[in-house]
Each structure stands twice: as C-alpha cells, then as structure tokens.
C-alpha cells in the first residue's frame, strides 16, 4: 500500500469552504418567488450566508 501524506490543518480548512468564517446572523429562508423571502433579499445576504440558506433556482440568472 502506498504511503499517504497527511493534509495539514490549513489546507484541510480550505476544502469545501471550511476556512470561510461567517460571523453574520444568517436569516432562515426559503428565498424565491412566492416564498417567505424574495430573491432581492437573497442577493442582499453576505456571501458566507448564501451557502447556508435554501433558495429557489429562480433567483439565479439563466
């Protein structure tokens, strides 16, 4: 079996957005047309919150 190298802690944090720290209080969704919150409200969220909420595909340009 091949000897595998361990990933250091800094590289491990960067995998799949782990290094991104979000100190904002992210309001719950869902976001989209006909849902409790609008697409404009989703666009106004900080980028770190956008990956943590439920959003309709209609909020993304095609």
C-alpha positions as CSV (number, residue, x, y, z in Angstrom):
1,X,0.0,0.0,0.0
2,X,1.2,3.4,-0.9
3,X,2.2,5.7,2.0
4,X,-0.2,8.7,2.1
5,X,0.8,12.2,3.3
6,X,-1.4,13.9,5.9
7,X,-3.1,17.1,4.9
8,X,-2.0,20.0,7.2
9,X,-4.7,21.8,9.1
10,X,-4.7,25.0,7.0
11,X,-5.2,23.0,3.8
12,X,-7.9,20.9,5.4
13,X,-9.9,24.0,6.4
14,X,-9.9,25.3,2.8
15,X,-11.5,22.1,1.5
16,X,-15.2,22.7,0.7
17,X,-15.3,26.2,2.2
18,X,-14.2,25.2,5.7
19,X,-11.9,28.2,6.1
20,X,-14.7,30.6,5.5
21,X,-15.8,32.2,8.8
22,X,-19.2,33.8,8.9
23,X,-19.9,36.0,11.9
24,X,-23.2,37.2,10.5
25,X,-26.6,36.1,11.8
26,X,-27.9,34.4,8.6
27,X,-31.7,34.7,8.4
28,X,-33.5,31.5,7.5
29,X,-35.1,31.0,4.1
30,X,-36.5,29.9,1.9
31,X,-35.9,32.6,-0.7
32,X,-37.6,32.9,-4.1
33,X,-40.8,34.0,-5.9
34,X,-43.9,33.1,-3.9
35,X,-41.8,32.1,-0.8
36,X,-41.5,34.0,2.5
37,X,-38.4,36.0,1.4
38,X,-37.7,37.4,-2.1
39,X,-34.7,37.0,-4.4
40,X,-33.7,40.6,-3.7
41,X,-33.4,39.6,0.0
42,X,-31.2,36.7,-1.0
43,X,-29.0,38.9,-3.2
44,X,-28.5,41.3,-0.2
45,X,-27.2,38.5,2.0
46,X,-23.4,38.3,2.7
47,X,-21.7,35.7,0.6
48,X,-21.0,33.5,3.6
49,X,-24.7,33.3,4.3
50,X,-25.7,32.4,0.7
51,X,-24.4,28.9,1.0
52,X,-26.3,28.3,4.3
53,X,-29.9,29.1,3.2
54,X,-32.5,27.4,1.0
55,X,-33.0,29.3,-2.2
56,X,-35.1,28.7,-5.3
57,X,-33.4,28.2,-8.6
58,X,-35.5,31.1,-10.0
59,X,-33.3,33.5,-8.1
60,X,-30.3,32.7,-10.3
61,X,-30.0,34.3,-13.8
62,X,-30.2,31.9,-16.6
